[in-house]
Amino acid sequence: MRRYPGQDSVPRRRRWRPAMAAAALTAVLVAVTACSSGHAPAPAPAPPGVTTAPPPPPPSVPRLAAGEELQVLPPKIGCPDLAGQDFTRLSEGAVSIALATLVPKSEASPYEYCQVVGYIDPQIGFELRLPTTTYRGRYLQQGCGGFCGNINLGQHPPASTGCAPLTDGSLALGQDDEGHRDTGAVDVWATDPQLKADFGYRSEHVFAAAAKAVITAFYGVAPRYSYFDGCSDGGREALMETQRYPTDFDGVLAGAPAFNQTALNAFEEAYLSTVDFRPDGSVILPAAKVDVVHDAAIAACADPDLGDGAIQDPRACSFDPGSIACPPGPDRPDCLTAEQVDVVRKIYTGVVDSGGTHLYTGGEPIGSEPQWVGLIVPRDGQHREQILMYRLGTGFLRWLGTWKPDPGKQIDASLFTVDNLRSYLDSVGGLYDATDPDLSAFAQRGGKLIQWHGWSDGYIPPVGSITYRQAVIDKLGQQIADGFYRLYLFPGMFHCAGGYGPSHTDLLTPLIQWTERDQTPNAVIATKTATDSDGHFAGASAPTPPDPTAPVVTARPIYPYPTQTAYKGSGDRNAAGSYAAILPQPHDDHYKWGGDFRSGYQLWCTSDGRELSCTRSHP
């Protein structure tokens, strides 16, 4: 065990012991197969004279009986009275209630609720919304995005378009700021080791405990079901909860997760911030040419079975930007110079070392081009320091990814080596990464996990989600994974929302039905509205946010991966009913890169009030 701050290294990772893994896997197999229908099967009669072991216990996540409905639970105390309750003795951290006020039903709020604002030591800010006349025993904790530092509980959570419990007030809602406030262009908050740990893994867990304590005080009973819904960093938080704290939530929705965060921020994003700039800072591929690349990619790879100009699986596309290279002579607006072709190839490939070894799980997917502008390719008049990949890469390398701040850290080719990747993973990956494939504890208690990703996500490559799914299957086996885990991939969807393919969907309702009634999810409907992007906005202005309330123009069924969607051959191509499921040719979903997904790498940190101590051993 070492102490922080002033730490340059951490203990070597513990080795996962095969005998322990086999025992855990056997226990999970018994529990999950026994409760797949929500009821344990009767044991077979024992031979005379043989003593049988007791049947395995039922899952700790209760299932509703047929016809059973959750009842409305009225508050037991007044909303303002919450401010006078003592929550300072909670084992996970002292809680202070700064505000508890009643918010009446209005045009902005479809139901009356008690707004609670508070803090968990040392400074994790949070907000809760507790319905006063409509609550039915469910709690939904929402994740954050980026490096967080804010609370946006008023927004609808990801992948929940049309989810009735969100609008009818049956859910208590909560969100926290992951332990700090946004400090602008420089992430100086991360100079405090405790705030690193809070952002990395601690905040969602201690907030879950605090939220349930406040809910129990208000309604007189703890939530019957607890859910988590997050995208991007919120997706990382979602997977972190299932891995480290499998009893916090019964159902988890993890969208486009930044779960491989150390490699993502310090290597993939840092690398992509360099590819479109010459040594003198001049731009190689201008924003105006991104549409040229996108149109060529769609022409080469769009799946006619979808009928909406989206690519069903970019890995099956062999588009090469060299196919739109300009002929010898002056540059033209409708083709790429040799230098620009090289930039696009680097973006698709992602970060590699000098020998070609990948330092992250995947490059930008073919079809993600419209998101490159402002992210990798600067808008007209922007410099490298203004693109988002540079902001995220340097933010991590200078502040989050080092125990001693390094504000002068520069991004250059010397960074991109396997040795450097493994050094960062060993030093801080145990704080930030949610790559542990051992979800046996979550599965054994009856938890349900739905992970989802846009196939055209330009922020976090979707291949990482597929690779993690495979790692879970390798660890637990296909049968166990299928009992609690689903992955959905949306063709033409950007990062967390929007895109030129159908992107509005509701995965929260299927998650609730799966968790509470053991109804296994299958196809979900994704829609595209009249105001959604057509994939062309490479100009100077930012894209218009998606509007799920606009008129629907296209609908598609999306099936759990690896099942795909195909046109039946007749019917309205814009109607979901005209499409059916198909199973594509098998694909090897393992991904060879400089890191790995395994157990035992996590850091667990505690503070004695003066310094932070971190170890690989779970306290």
C-alpha positions as CSV (number, residue, x, y, z in Angstrom):
1,M,0.0,0.0,0.0
2,R,1.2,3.5,-0.9
3,R,0.0,6.9,0.1
4,Y,-1.0,9.9,-1.9
5,P,-0.3,12.7,-2.8
6,G,3.4,12.4,-3.8
7,Q,3.0,8.9,-5.2
8,D,4.6,8.0,-8.5
9,S,3.7,4.3,-8.6
10,V,1.2,1.9,-7.1
11,P,1.4,-1.7,-6.1
12,R,1.6,-4.3,-8.9
13,R,-1.7,-5.7,-9.9
14,R,-2.9,-8.8,-8.1
15,R,-3.1,-12.0,-10.2
16,W,-6.5,-13.5,-10.6
17,R,-6.4,-17.0,-9.2
18,P,-8.0,-19.6,-11.5
19,A,-9.3,-21.8,-8.7
20,M,-11.2,-18.9,-7.2
21,A,-12.5,-17.9,-10.7
22,A,-13.7,-21.5,-11.3
23,A,-15.5,-21.6,-7.9
24,A,-17.2,-18.2,-8.5
25,L,-18.3,-19.3,-12.0
26,T,-19.8,-22.5,-10.6
27,A,-21.7,-20.6,-8.0
28,V,-23.0,-18.2,-10.6
29,L,-24.0,-21.0,-12.9
30,V,-26.1,-22.6,-10.2
31,A,-27.8,-19.4,-9.1
32,V,-28.5,-17.9,-12.5
33,T,-29.9,-21.0,-14.2
34,A,-32.0,-21.6,-11.1
35,C,-33.6,-18.2,-11.2
36,S,-33.9,-17.5,-14.9
37,S,-37.7,-17.8,-14.6
38,G,-37.8,-15.9,-11.4
39,H,-38.4,-19.1,-9.3
40,A,-35.9,-21.8,-8.1
41,P,-36.7,-25.3,-9.4
42,A,-37.6,-28.0,-6.9
43,P,-34.6,-30.2,-6.0
44,A,-34.6,-33.8,-7.3
45,P,-35.4,-36.4,-4.7
46,A,-32.3,-37.7,-2.9
47,P,-31.4,-41.4,-2.8
48,P,-32.1,-43.1,0.5
49,G,-29.6,-42.3,3.2
50,V,-28.1,-39.3,1.2
51,T,-28.3,-35.9,2.7
52,T,-28.9,-33.1,0.1
53,A,-27.6,-29.6,0.3
54,P,-30.3,-26.9,0.7
55,P,-31.5,-25.3,-2.5
56,P,-29.7,-22.1,-3.6
57,P,-31.2,-18.9,-2.2
58,P,-33.5,-16.9,-4.5
59,P,-32.1,-13.8,-6.2
60,S,-32.0,-10.7,-4.0
61,V,-33.7,-8.7,-6.7
62,P,-37.4,-9.5,-6.2
63,R,-39.7,-10.2,-9.2
64,L,-43.3,-9.0,-9.3
65,A,-45.9,-11.7,-9.3
66,A,-48.3,-12.0,-12.3
67,G,-50.7,-9.2,-12.1
68,E,-48.9,-7.4,-9.3
69,E,-48.5,-3.7,-9.6
70,L,-46.4,-1.3,-7.5
71,Q,-48.6,0.8,-5.3
72,V,-48.4,4.6,-4.8
73,L,-46.4,5.4,-1.6
74,P,-47.2,8.8,0.1
75,P,-44.6,10.6,2.0
76,K,-44.4,10.1,5.8
77,I,-43.0,13.5,6.5
78,G,-43.2,17.0,4.9
79,C,-40.7,18.0,2.3
80,P,-39.1,20.8,4.3
81,D,-38.7,18.4,7.2
82,L,-36.0,16.5,5.3
83,A,-33.7,19.4,6.0
84,G,-33.9,18.7,9.7
85,Q,-33.1,15.0,9.4
86,D,-29.7,13.8,10.5
87,F,-27.8,11.9,7.8
88,T,-24.3,12.4,9.2
89,R,-23.9,8.9,10.5
90,L,-24.2,7.0,7.2
91,S,-21.4,4.5,6.8
92,E,-20.5,5.6,3.3
93,G,-20.2,9.3,4.2
94,A,-21.8,12.1,6.1
95,V,-24.6,13.9,4.2
96,S,-25.8,17.4,4.6
97,I,-29.2,18.6,3.2
98,A,-28.9,22.2,2.0
99,L,-32.3,22.6,0.5
100,A,-35.6,20.7,0.6
101,T,-38.4,22.5,-1.1
102,L,-41.7,21.6,-2.7
103,V,-42.0,22.1,-6.5
104,P,-45.7,22.2,-7.6
105,K,-47.0,20.5,-10.7
106,S,-46.8,22.8,-13.7
107,E,-46.3,22.9,-17.4
108,A,-42.6,22.3,-16.8
109,S,-43.2,19.5,-14.4
110,P,-45.9,16.9,-14.9
111,Y,-46.1,16.0,-11.2
112,E,-45.4,17.6,-7.8
113,Y,-42.1,16.7,-6.2
114,C,-39.8,17.5,-3.3
115,Q,-36.5,18.9,-4.6
116,V,-33.6,18.0,-2.3
117,V,-30.1,19.5,-2.8
118,G,-27.3,18.3,-0.6
119,Y,-23.6,17.2,-0.2
120,I,-21.8,14.1,0.7
121,D,-18.4,14.4,2.3
122,P,-16.1,15.8,1.2
123,Q,-18.0,17.8,-1.5
124,I,-20.1,15.5,-3.7
125,G,-23.0,17.7,-4.7
126,F,-26.4,16.0,-5.5
127,E,-30.0,16.7,-6.3
128,L,-33.0,14.4,-5.7
129,R,-36.6,14.8,-7.0
130,L,-39.0,12.9,-4.8
131,P,-42.6,12.8,-6.1
132,T,-45.2,13.5,-3.5
133,T,-48.4,11.9,-4.9
134,T,-47.2,9.5,-7.6
135,Y,-44.1,7.6,-6.3
136,R,-44.3,3.8,-6.7
137,G,-41.1,2.6,-5.0
138,R,-38.6,3.0,-7.9
139,Y,-35.4,5.1,-7.8
140,L,-33.5,6.1,-10.9
141,Q,-30.0,7.5,-10.6
142,Q,-28.7,9.4,-13.7
143,G,-25.1,9.5,-14.8
144,C,-23.0,12.4,-15.9
145,G,-20.9,13.2,-19.0
146,G,-17.4,14.3,-19.9
147,F,-15.4,14.9,-16.7
148,C,-18.8,15.9,-15.1
149,G,-18.7,18.7,-12.6
150,N,-22.4,19.6,-13.0
151,I,-25.9,18.4,-12.3
152,N,-28.5,18.4,-15.1
153,L,-31.3,16.4,-13.6
154,G,-33.9,18.4,-15.5
155,Q,-33.0,16.7,-18.7
156,H,-34.4,13.3,-19.8
157,P,-32.0,10.5,-19.2
158,P,-30.5,8.7,-22.2
159,A,-32.4,6.1,-24.2
160,S,-35.7,6.8,-22.5
161,T,-37.9,8.4,-25.2
162,G,-41.5,7.8,-24.2
163,C,-40.7,5.9,-21.0
164,A,-43.9,6.3,-18.9
165,P,-42.4,6.1,-15.4
166,L,-40.4,9.2,-16.2
167,T,-43.4,11.3,-17.0
168,D,-46.0,9.8,-14.6
169,G,-43.9,10.5,-11.5
170,S,-43.5,6.8,-10.3
171,L,-39.7,7.2,-10.1
172,A,-37.7,9.2,-7.6
173,L,-34.8,10.8,-9.6
174,G,-31.3,11.6,-8.6
175,Q,-27.9,12.8,-9.9
176,D,-24.6,14.0,-8.5
177,D,-21.7,16.0,-9.8
178,E,-19.0,13.3,-9.2
179,G,-17.4,15.3,-6.4
180,H,-16.4,18.6,-8.0
181,R,-17.6,21.6,-10.0
182,D,-16.6,22.2,-13.6
183,T,-13.4,24.3,-13.4
184,G,-13.4,25.3,-17.1
185,A,-10.6,24.7,-19.6
186,V,-8.2,23.6,-16.9
187,D,-9.2,20.6,-14.7
188,V,-7.5,22.0,-11.6
189,W,-10.0,20.1,-9.4
190,A,-8.1,16.9,-10.1
191,T,-5.0,18.2,-8.2
192,D,-6.8,16.8,-5.1
193,P,-6.2,13.0,-4.9
194,Q,-9.5,12.5,-3.0
195,L,-11.4,14.2,-5.8
196,K,-9.7,11.9,-8.3
197,A,-11.1,8.9,-6.4
198,D,-14.5,10.5,-6.1
199,F,-14.7,11.1,-9.8
200,G,-13.1,7.8,-10.6
201,Y,-15.3,5.3,-8.8
202,R,-16.6,6.5,-5.4
203,S,-19.2,9.2,-6.0
204,E,-22.0,7.1,-7.6
205,H,-21.8,4.5,-4.8
206,V,-21.9,6.9,-1.9
207,F,-24.6,8.9,-3.6
208,A,-26.7,5.8,-4.1
209,A,-26.4,5.1,-0.4
210,A,-27.3,8.7,0.5
211,A,-30.2,8.8,-1.9
212,K,-31.7,5.6,-0.5
213,A,-31.4,6.9,3.0
214,V,-33.2,10.2,2.1
215,I,-35.9,8.3,0.2
216,T,-36.4,6.0,3.2
217,A,-36.7,8.9,5.5
218,F,-39.2,10.6,3.2
219,Y,-41.5,7.6,2.4
220,G,-40.8,5.5,5.4
221,V,-39.5,2.6,3.3
222,A,-36.5,2.0,1.0
223,P,-36.9,1.8,-2.8
224,R,-38.1,-1.6,-3.9
225,Y,-36.2,-1.2,-7.2
226,S,-33.1,0.9,-7.9
227,Y,-31.9,1.7,-11.5
228,F,-29.0,3.5,-13.0
229,D,-29.0,5.2,-16.5
230,G,-26.0,7.0,-18.0
231,C,-24.2,7.6,-21.3
232,S,-20.6,8.4,-22.1
233,D,-18.9,9.0,-18.7
234,G,-22.3,8.0,-17.3
235,G,-22.0,4.7,-19.1
236,R,-18.6,4.2,-17.5
237,E,-20.3,5.0,-14.1
238,A,-23.0,2.4,-14.9
239,L,-20.4,-0.4,-15.6
240,M,-18.4,0.7,-12.6
241,E,-21.4,0.2,-10.4
242,T,-22.1,-3.3,-11.7
243,Q,-18.4,-4.3,-11.2
244,R,-17.5,-2.7,-7.9
245,Y,-20.8,-2.3,-6.2
246,P,-23.2,-5.0,-7.6
247,T,-25.8,-4.5,-4.9
248,D,-26.3,-0.8,-5.5
249,F,-28.7,-1.1,-8.5
250,D,-31.1,-3.8,-9.7
251,G,-31.2,-2.7,-13.3
252,V,-28.4,-0.8,-15.1
253,L,-28.5,1.0,-18.5
254,A,-25.0,1.8,-19.8
255,G,-24.8,3.9,-23.0
256,A,-21.7,4.5,-25.1
257,P,-19.5,3.9,-22.0
258,A,-16.1,5.6,-21.6
259,F,-15.3,2.5,-19.5
260,N,-11.7,2.1,-20.9
261,Q,-11.1,5.7,-19.9
262,T,-7.4,5.8,-19.3
263,A,-6.6,4.4,-22.8
264,L,-9.4,6.5,-24.3
265,N,-8.4,9.9,-22.9
266,A,-4.6,9.6,-22.7
267,F,-4.0,7.7,-25.9
268,E,-7.0,7.5,-28.4
269,E,-8.2,11.1,-27.9
270,A,-4.7,12.6,-27.5
271,Y,-3.6,10.9,-30.7
272,L,-6.7,12.0,-32.7
273,S,-6.0,15.6,-31.6
274,T,-2.7,15.5,-33.6
275,V,-3.7,13.8,-36.9
276,D,-5.2,16.8,-38.8
277,F,-2.4,19.3,-38.1
278,R,1.0,19.9,-39.6
279,P,4.0,20.7,-37.4
280,D,3.4,24.4,-38.0
281,G,-0.3,24.1,-36.8
282,S,-1.9,24.4,-40.3
283,V,-4.9,22.2,-41.0
284,I,-4.7,19.3,-43.5
285,L,-8.3,18.1,-43.9
286,P,-10.7,21.1,-43.8
287,A,-14.2,20.9,-42.3
288,A,-15.7,21.4,-45.7
289,K,-14.3,18.1,-47.0
290,V,-15.7,16.0,-44.2
291,D,-19.0,15.8,-46.1
292,V,-17.1,14.5,-49.1
293,V,-15.6,11.7,-47.1
294,H,-19.0,10.9,-45.5
295,D,-20.9,10.8,-48.8
296,A,-18.3,8.4,-50.2
297,A,-18.4,6.1,-47.2
298,I,-22.2,5.9,-47.2
299,A,-22.2,5.3,-51.0
300,A,-19.8,2.4,-50.5
301,C,-21.2,0.9,-47.3
302,A,-24.8,1.8,-46.6
303,D,-26.8,-1.4,-46.1
304,P,-29.7,-1.6,-48.6
305,D,-31.6,-3.8,-46.1
306,L,-32.0,-0.8,-43.8
307,G,-33.2,1.6,-46.5
308,D,-32.2,4.7,-44.5
309,G,-28.6,5.3,-45.7
310,A,-27.0,3.9,-42.5
311,I,-24.3,1.3,-42.2
312,Q,-25.4,-1.8,-40.3
313,D,-21.9,-2.9,-39.2
314,P,-19.0,-0.6,-40.2
315,R,-16.5,-3.5,-39.6
316,A,-17.9,-5.2,-42.7
317,C,-17.2,-2.1,-44.8
318,S,-14.0,-1.9,-46.9
319,F,-14.2,1.7,-47.8
320,D,-10.8,3.3,-48.4
321,P,-10.5,7.1,-48.6
322,G,-7.9,6.6,-51.4
323,S,-10.9,5.9,-53.6
324,I,-11.7,9.6,-53.6
325,A,-8.2,10.8,-54.1
326,C,-7.7,13.8,-56.3
327,P,-6.0,13.4,-59.6
328,P,-2.5,15.0,-60.0
329,G,-2.8,18.8,-60.1
330,P,-4.3,21.5,-57.8
331,D,-6.5,20.7,-54.8
332,R,-10.2,20.4,-55.5
333,P,-13.3,20.6,-53.1
334,D,-14.7,17.3,-54.2
335,C,-11.8,15.0,-53.6
336,L,-8.9,14.4,-51.2
337,T,-5.2,15.2,-51.6
338,A,-2.7,12.4,-50.7
339,E,-2.1,14.1,-47.4
340,Q,-5.8,14.3,-46.6
341,V,-6.2,10.6,-47.5
342,D,-3.6,9.8,-44.9
343,V,-5.4,11.8,-42.2
344,V,-8.7,9.9,-42.8
345,R,-6.9,6.6,-42.7
346,K,-5.3,7.5,-39.4
347,I,-8.7,8.5,-38.0
348,Y,-10.3,5.2,-39.0
349,T,-7.3,3.2,-37.6
350,G,-7.0,4.9,-34.3
351,V,-4.0,5.2,-32.1
352,V,-1.1,2.7,-32.7
353,D,2.5,2.5,-31.7
354,S,5.4,2.6,-34.2
355,G,5.0,-1.2,-34.7
356,G,1.3,-1.0,-35.4
357,T,0.0,-2.3,-32.1
358,H,-3.3,-0.7,-31.1
359,L,-3.3,1.3,-27.9
360,Y,-7.1,1.4,-27.7
361,T,-10.0,-0.8,-28.7
362,G,-10.8,0.6,-32.1
363,G,-10.6,3.7,-34.3
364,E,-13.4,5.9,-35.5
365,P,-16.0,3.9,-37.2
366,I,-16.8,4.4,-40.9
367,G,-19.9,6.4,-40.9
368,S,-18.9,8.6,-38.0
369,E,-17.5,11.4,-40.2
370,P,-20.2,14.1,-39.4
371,Q,-19.0,14.1,-35.8
372,W,-15.4,14.8,-36.6
373,V,-15.9,18.5,-37.1
374,G,-15.0,20.3,-33.8
375,L,-13.9,17.0,-32.4
376,I,-10.9,16.0,-34.6
377,V,-11.2,18.3,-37.6
378,P,-11.3,22.0,-36.5
379,R,-14.2,24.2,-37.5
380,D,-13.2,27.1,-39.8
381,G,-11.0,29.4,-37.8
382,Q,-10.3,27.0,-34.9
383,H,-6.8,26.0,-33.8
384,R,-5.7,22.6,-32.4
385,E,-6.1,23.7,-28.8
386,Q,-9.8,24.4,-29.5
387,I,-10.9,21.0,-30.7
388,L,-12.5,18.7,-28.1
389,M,-10.1,15.8,-28.5
390,Y,-7.2,18.1,-27.5
391,R,-9.2,19.4,-24.5
392,L,-10.0,15.9,-23.3
393,G,-6.5,14.4,-24.0
394,T,-4.5,17.2,-22.3
395,G,-7.0,17.4,-19.4
396,F,-6.3,13.8,-18.6
397,L,-2.6,13.8,-19.2
398,R,-1.9,17.0,-17.3
399,W,-4.4,16.7,-14.4
400,L,-6.5,13.5,-14.0
401,G,-3.9,10.9,-15.2
402,T,-1.0,11.9,-13.0
403,W,-0.7,12.0,-9.2
404,K,1.4,15.1,-9.6
405,P,-0.1,17.8,-11.9
406,D,1.9,18.3,-15.1
407,P,0.5,21.4,-16.7
408,G,3.2,21.6,-19.3
409,K,2.7,18.0,-20.6
410,Q,2.6,18.0,-24.4
411,I,1.2,15.4,-26.8
412,D,3.7,14.1,-29.3
413,A,4.7,10.8,-30.9
414,S,6.9,9.7,-27.9
415,L,3.7,9.2,-25.9
416,F,2.2,6.5,-28.0
417,T,4.0,3.3,-26.9
418,V,2.8,0.1,-25.3
419,D,5.1,0.7,-22.3
420,N,3.5,4.1,-21.7
421,L,0.0,2.7,-22.0
422,R,0.7,0.1,-19.4
423,S,2.3,2.6,-17.1
424,Y,-0.8,4.8,-17.2
425,L,-3.1,1.8,-16.7
426,D,-1.0,0.7,-13.7
427,S,-0.9,4.1,-12.1
428,V,-4.4,5.5,-12.5
429,G,-6.4,2.9,-14.5
430,G,-7.4,1.4,-11.2
431,L,-9.3,4.6,-10.4
432,Y,-11.0,5.4,-13.6
433,D,-11.4,2.2,-15.7
434,A,-14.5,0.0,-15.6
435,T,-13.1,-2.9,-17.6
436,D,-13.5,-5.8,-15.2
437,P,-15.4,-8.5,-17.0
438,D,-16.3,-10.4,-13.9
439,L,-20.0,-9.5,-13.3
440,S,-20.8,-12.7,-11.5
441,A,-21.9,-11.0,-8.2
442,F,-24.3,-8.7,-10.2
443,A,-25.7,-11.7,-12.2
444,Q,-26.0,-13.9,-9.1
445,R,-28.2,-11.5,-7.3
446,G,-30.5,-11.2,-10.3
447,G,-29.3,-7.8,-11.6
448,K,-30.0,-6.9,-15.3
449,L,-27.7,-4.9,-17.6
450,I,-28.5,-3.3,-20.9
451,Q,-25.5,-1.8,-22.7
452,W,-26.0,0.2,-25.9
453,H,-23.9,2.2,-28.4
454,G,-24.3,4.1,-31.7
455,W,-22.5,2.5,-34.6
456,S,-21.6,6.0,-35.8
457,D,-20.3,7.3,-32.5
458,G,-17.4,9.6,-33.2
459,Y,-16.5,10.2,-29.6
460,I,-16.2,6.7,-28.2
461,P,-15.6,3.9,-30.8
462,P,-18.4,1.3,-30.5
463,V,-16.0,-1.6,-31.0
464,G,-15.0,-1.2,-27.4
465,S,-18.5,-2.1,-26.2
466,I,-18.4,-5.2,-28.4
467,T,-15.0,-6.2,-27.0
468,Y,-16.2,-5.8,-23.5
469,R,-19.2,-8.0,-24.2
470,Q,-16.9,-10.7,-25.5
471,A,-14.8,-10.4,-22.4
472,V,-17.8,-10.9,-20.2
473,I,-18.8,-14.0,-22.2
474,D,-15.2,-15.3,-22.0
475,K,-15.3,-14.9,-18.2
476,L,-18.8,-16.1,-17.4
477,G,-19.9,-18.1,-20.4
478,Q,-22.5,-17.4,-23.0
479,Q,-25.4,-18.9,-21.1
480,I,-24.8,-16.9,-17.9
481,A,-24.2,-13.7,-19.9
482,D,-27.5,-14.1,-21.8
483,G,-29.3,-14.4,-18.5
484,F,-28.6,-10.9,-17.4
485,Y,-26.8,-8.9,-20.2
486,R,-27.8,-7.4,-23.5
487,L,-25.9,-5.1,-26.0
488,Y,-27.8,-3.0,-28.5
489,L,-26.0,-1.2,-31.4
490,F,-27.8,1.5,-33.4
491,P,-26.8,2.0,-37.1
492,G,-26.3,5.7,-37.9
493,M,-26.5,6.9,-34.3
494,F,-24.0,9.4,-33.0
495,H,-22.7,9.7,-29.5
496,C,-25.5,9.1,-27.0
497,A,-28.2,10.7,-29.2
498,G,-28.9,11.9,-32.7
499,G,-27.5,10.8,-36.0
500,Y,-28.6,10.2,-39.5
501,G,-30.1,6.8,-38.6
502,P,-33.0,6.2,-36.3
503,S,-31.7,7.2,-32.8
504,H,-34.7,7.9,-30.6
505,T,-35.5,4.9,-28.5
506,D,-36.6,3.6,-25.1
507,L,-34.4,1.1,-23.4
508,L,-35.4,2.1,-19.9
509,T,-38.9,0.5,-20.1
510,P,-37.5,-2.9,-21.3
511,L,-34.9,-2.7,-18.5
512,I,-37.7,-2.2,-15.9
513,Q,-39.8,-5.0,-17.3
514,W,-36.8,-7.4,-17.4
515,T,-35.7,-6.5,-13.8
516,E,-39.2,-6.5,-12.2
517,R,-41.0,-9.2,-14.3
518,D,-38.2,-11.2,-15.8
519,Q,-39.5,-10.3,-19.3
520,T,-36.4,-10.8,-21.5
521,P,-35.9,-7.9,-23.9
522,N,-35.8,-8.4,-27.7
523,A,-36.4,-5.8,-30.4
524,V,-36.7,-2.1,-29.5
525,I,-38.0,0.5,-31.9
526,A,-35.7,3.3,-32.9
527,T,-37.1,6.4,-34.7
528,K,-35.9,9.2,-36.8
529,T,-37.7,12.5,-36.8
530,A,-38.2,15.3,-39.3
531,T,-35.6,17.5,-37.5
532,D,-32.8,14.9,-37.2
533,S,-29.5,15.3,-39.0
534,D,-29.1,14.0,-42.5
535,G,-25.4,13.6,-41.8
536,H,-24.3,16.9,-43.2
537,F,-23.3,19.7,-40.9
538,A,-19.6,20.2,-41.5
539,G,-20.0,24.0,-41.6
540,A,-19.0,26.5,-38.9
541,S,-22.0,26.1,-36.6
542,A,-22.7,23.2,-34.2
543,P,-25.5,20.7,-35.1
544,T,-29.0,21.2,-33.8
545,P,-29.7,18.9,-30.8
546,P,-32.1,16.0,-31.6
547,D,-35.8,16.6,-30.8
548,P,-37.6,13.4,-30.0
549,T,-41.0,15.2,-30.0
550,A,-40.8,16.1,-33.7
551,P,-42.8,14.1,-36.2
552,V,-41.5,10.6,-36.9
553,V,-40.4,9.9,-40.4
554,T,-38.7,6.5,-40.1
555,A,-38.9,3.6,-37.6
556,R,-36.7,0.5,-37.3
557,P,-36.5,-2.5,-35.0
558,I,-33.1,-2.9,-33.3
559,Y,-32.3,-6.3,-32.0
560,P,-29.8,-7.4,-29.3
561,Y,-26.3,-7.9,-30.8
562,P,-25.3,-9.7,-32.9
563,T,-28.8,-9.9,-34.5
564,Q,-29.3,-7.4,-37.3
565,T,-32.3,-5.9,-39.1
566,A,-33.4,-6.7,-42.7
567,Y,-36.2,-5.5,-44.9
568,K,-38.9,-8.2,-45.4
569,G,-39.2,-7.4,-49.1
570,S,-42.5,-5.6,-49.0
571,G,-44.2,-2.9,-47.1
572,D,-43.5,0.7,-46.2
573,R,-39.7,1.1,-45.9
574,N,-40.2,3.7,-43.2
575,A,-42.3,1.5,-41.0
576,A,-40.8,-0.8,-38.3
577,G,-43.2,-3.6,-39.2
578,S,-41.6,-4.0,-42.6
579,Y,-38.4,-5.3,-41.1
580,A,-37.3,-8.6,-39.5
581,A,-34.4,-10.1,-37.6
582,I,-31.4,-11.7,-39.4
583,L,-28.3,-13.4,-38.0
584,P,-25.2,-12.3,-39.8
585,Q,-22.1,-14.3,-40.3
586,P,-20.2,-14.9,-37.0
587,H,-17.6,-12.3,-36.2
588,D,-14.6,-12.7,-33.9
589,D,-15.3,-10.0,-31.3
590,H,-11.9,-10.3,-29.6
591,Y,-9.7,-7.2,-30.2
592,K,-5.9,-7.3,-30.0
593,W,-4.5,-4.2,-28.3
594,G,-1.8,-3.2,-25.8
595,G,-4.0,-3.6,-22.8
596,D,-6.6,-6.2,-21.6
597,F,-9.8,-6.5,-19.7
598,R,-9.4,-8.5,-16.5
599,S,-10.1,-8.4,-12.7
600,G,-7.9,-7.3,-9.9
601,Y,-6.6,-4.0,-11.3
602,Q,-8.8,-1.7,-9.2
603,L,-7.5,0.7,-6.7
604,W,-9.5,1.2,-3.4
605,C,-8.7,4.4,-1.6
606,T,-9.4,5.5,1.9
607,S,-8.6,8.7,3.8
608,D,-7.7,9.3,7.4
609,G,-8.4,13.0,7.1
610,R,-4.8,13.9,6.3
611,E,-3.8,11.7,3.3
612,L,-5.3,9.2,0.9
613,S,-4.2,5.6,1.0
614,C,-4.8,3.3,-2.0
615,T,-4.4,-0.4,-2.4
616,R,-5.4,-3.2,-4.8
617,S,-7.1,-5.0,-1.9
618,H,-10.8,-4.4,-1.4
619,P,-11.3,-2.9,2.1
